[in-house]
């Protein structure tokens, strides 16, 4: 790593100043949070509850999808304004683990409250509001969780540890979805949770998801030590923290400009990655006619593929570098997403063999899953390598902020493409064109990333103490 720019730049990154010996128990406890968070990611925001929210019971796929996209865009603004300061204050106050617990608890409560979203149009706003607020607190928790990566990994295994965490998340999603399928969607036993009256079975999925997240989030709160309290920026009021934040951003740009460039590039392509999962189940149901059980089956296979991709990407990350992994993953996503857009739900014949619309989604949808995991995992590992000592929380707060500062892009372009296409296509066909908006965001993110230096060619930033 180049540290010749200034004497202060010799200060190691938080990753390099940590323990050279990996703590396997702490890694497992840390990854358990990812396993538990799958209930919110896979069940609530991707494959089950948002599919429920965008069904005909809430006014139809096109309208409900647009409302959901708008709510998530508003949530993104809130995260953009608050995430870096909350990360900064958890760093300086030695409360990284505390705030991980508080924000996780908020997500658990909001998820449980989704039980009260009944299948009627007048409950749509309540449903999207709870999901949007859940996303806000989930991002806050993620700032502290991601910052812990430097506490439980070493320079030699950070890619594998990050990939292992993502893999655990995907595998946890598989188990959670199987439980949801067997107990609620296609119940194997006749019990009160199997009742479809007022969609009781789907609303109980929210209660299950809340409990799942709560149970598996606990190990990290006991196994990983709290961050030592720092005097850097201590005693600052909440609003004054923004002044310190601005000074630190300027210092990062001055001493490590490619850290800022990566934050900007990743902000764009990560918004596209999030949209792939947020709207994946919605598109499967609305455009390709998947029933909820079919969506869940796809989700199970998709998570298997995504877990394999994340773990493989983690191994490659430590060998060929995170930038190469991210570029290859984004290219793969663009190819798969474009195929889904072009082929749509039509039936074709290739070499004399029938090709149905559902086959299109299964083949290229699974390819999307394969490439999303490595891009997400290597982005986290990329930034962790650049975190100044004691500043991971603030840097991952900026990571969340830059992502959420443009988080309106994919939902807005998804919504815009649907609105533009609606007058020209049959009813229910406009949703497919939302894919175009997501692909544009991924392409722009890839182009912005190309000139950014890899972490081993980038200086560690020097930031002011107060």
Phi, psi and omega in degrees: 000138181281116180236022185272356186295324182203151179302322182295338183289352177289345177300130186288164172291165178297325178296313184289336180270359179276190181290135177284351183255124179292142177257100187297321179297319179292323178298315179296317180295319178297314181291338177299327177297318177298319177301313181292323182294344179300333179296323178283316183290303187282315186278311187278311190262354184237301195251345184235294191288321178290331174295319175299315182294332183258021178274175181297335180299337182252015175114000178109153186299313187295310182294312183295324178296320179294319179294318178299315178299319179295318180297319179292328177294318177297318178300322179298323178297317179298317179296318181300323183282331191248334190300313185294326180288321177295322176294318179299315184288330175288328175296306186288329182275357183063040185231033181299313181290321179302312183286334171299316180294317181297312183289326175297318179299321178297318178297318180300315181295313181296323177295314178300325180293342177296347174303332185270011177269097182279155185283068177219149184305326182287354176259001181298315182297318177300315182298310182291331178293315179297318179294318180295314178296321176301320177296323179298307182290331176295320177295319177299315177297320181297328177301310181288323179296313179296322179297331179293345180304323180287342180276339187239009180228173179236167178303333183278336186236011186298322178297315180295320180294316178298316178295323177297319178298312178298319179299318177299323178297314180294318179294322174299324177297322178299310182296316180298317180293323177297318178297315179300318181296315185284330183262330190238314186276309173233073189299136178279340179232152181271104178221171189298333179288351178274351183294133177265001178298126184053031179053039181302321182297320180286323179292328176290338174301324178296318179295316177301315182297321179297315180293320179302310181298316182301311185296314186275351175277343185293320185305318183296331181287342178257328190269327184264126183296155175290151178293135177299143179292140181244150176274352182289111179077008181294146177086356180286141173288169184299313181291324179295335178298331178292324176297316177297321179300314180299316179298321181289323177297318178298320180292321178297317180296323182288319186259341180210067188301328183289342171297316178293318180300320179293319178303319181291315180296314182293330178303318183287306186288332177292330175295322176293320178298316179298321181293326178303316181280321182297317185257001182299309179294325179297316180292320179302317182283312187283321184266320186257003172072023178291134168286164183303319179297324178292322177299318181292319176300316177299318181300321180296310179295322179297321179290326175299312180295318181295320178297316178299318179296318181294316181292316177297317178299325178296317177296317180293326180304314181288347183254315183249356177097149184292328183296315179299319179297317181295315181298314179297321181293317180295321177298317178297320178297320181295320179295312182294316181295320179295323178297318179297318180296313185289315183282325179057211182263019181283163177255137184224171172233124178240119180054039177080002181253139180288141180229108182271165179299323179296327177295320177305312184290321179297313184290305186278336173293320177293326175295321175302315180299321182299322187267341181293315184303307180300323180295317179293312183296314182289333175295317178296315181292324177304308184289323180300327178294339185256002185284122172299154182304128178076010185239013184299319182299313180295319181294319177287337170295317175296324177301315178292320182294312180297325176295315183281340176297332177246015184292349175286342188300299184296311177299320182292316179291325174301312180294317181297316180296323176296314182296319181292322183283332188308316182290345188252355182232168179292157180301133182089351180269344186293330184303324181305324184286350173298335178301325181301318179299320180294318181295324178298316180297317179296319180295314179298317178300319178297315181295323179288329181288327189310315181278359183283136180289149175290159183303323182286356176248009186243136178289150172281132184293149172253121185242148180289152182284328182204000000 
